[in-house]
Amino acid sequence: MDYLEKFEKLGVKIPNILLPKSGTDFSKYAVLACDQYAAQPDYWERVRTYVGESASTLHMTLPEAWLLSGDNDYKKRAAAMEKYLSDGTLEEIGDGFIFTERDTPDGRRYGLVAAFDLEQYDYNPGSDKLIKVTEMTDIKRVAPRVEIRKQAALELPHVLMLVVDKQDKLMSTLKNECAGMPKIYDFDLMEGGGHITGTKIETEEMFRKIADILYEIFEENGGTFSFAMGDGNHSFATAKCFWEELKKNLSPEEQKNHPARFCLAEIINLYDPAMPYECMNRLLSGVSDPEKALSEMELELSALPSLQELQPILDRWLAGHPEASIEYVHDADTCEELGKNPGCIAFCYREFDRDSVFEMIKNNSVFVRKSFAMGHPYEKRYYLEGRKIR
């Protein structure tokens, strides 16, 4: 097989990526994934003040903190996308991958931005597709996002795609090959997100090397999966649902390379030491009597069951208490502090074994939704690379 055949087999496509034009302040353009700090709107107010009217992904996305406060003006975000495309703020850089190097408090981690074939993915557990889901998907969260995607001219994903590469073949090769190559961006991310650089990979020689390594990893892992979802499961599921709906009106020939068939994401190694893994914590709010609620659920905060057991208990209790709500908080210390507020209960977990992700993938099983977090909130992926989906 040549490299294109290997990529197709694995569900990978070389994308044509959009980036801001030369002269743009990248530190204001790149904004953290919108699902972060949902319970801390002050974070997003600082971002809004810092960005101002500068070109920014903030104008094209909607932080969940604002959505929770009543802002649901998606048409404004779609209009910003159209404006940036028409006035030249965003430019296509031509076909190629982007190799990322990001310095965070946990070290330097590496990634590869690529496009992925949604035909090789299914968010339902037990699927035989090569791109595996790792957590249960809450379809109620996907449906409104599909309506948003229908209005969008482009995608700005925060999806992290996992490759199971214990020997670190892919990223170590890219690190060596890209050393000394010119960077297409090199800047500090806002709000303590660290420093990031990007190197465009566009030669056939490098495409072949990447395809060979990915295919080798695929075969070493048993040939039953190529990648697994890390962060952004619901965003990827949204792209899938949108594509399934759209393709009904396309001929087989039109479907082959339609831009909406693919979704942009960043590949990272499951075993990258600079990417810590933590259990996602649960925060209940709107609880009239926390002690009574814990008694009804037969739970003790000092002796919680596994997260896989806890979530169904919370779901059952919430079904009978519509006045209460649940938030998923990445940082255990933050969740614990928020749990001290009136009417709140924090369920915190501080250890997670990343080998369990590999075991789940091999067994073609899934965790409950929002089981694990990759990195602290400020280490999450920032919106930066984009791609047209029309």
Buried (B, 14 or more C-beta within 10 A) or exposed (E): EEBBEBBBBBBBBBBBBBBBEEEBEBBBBBBBBBBBBBBBBEBBEEBBEBBEEEBBBBBBBBBBBBBEEEEEEBEEBBBBBBBBBEEEBBBBBEEBBBBBBBBBEBEBBBBBBBBBBBBBBBBEBEBEBBBBBBBBBBEEBBEEBBEBBEEBBBBBBBBBBBBBBEEBBBBBBBBEBBEEEEBBBEBEBBBEBBEBBBBBBBEEEBBBBBBBBBBBBBEEBEEEBBBBBBBBBBBBBBBBBBBEEBBEEBEEEEBEEBBBBBBBBBBBBBBBEBBBBBBBBBBBBEBEEBEEBBEBBEBEEEEBBEBEEBBEBBEEBBEEBEEBEBBBBBBBEBBBEBBEEEBBBBBBBEEBEBEBBBEBBBEBEBBBBBBBBBBBBBBBBBBBBBBBBE
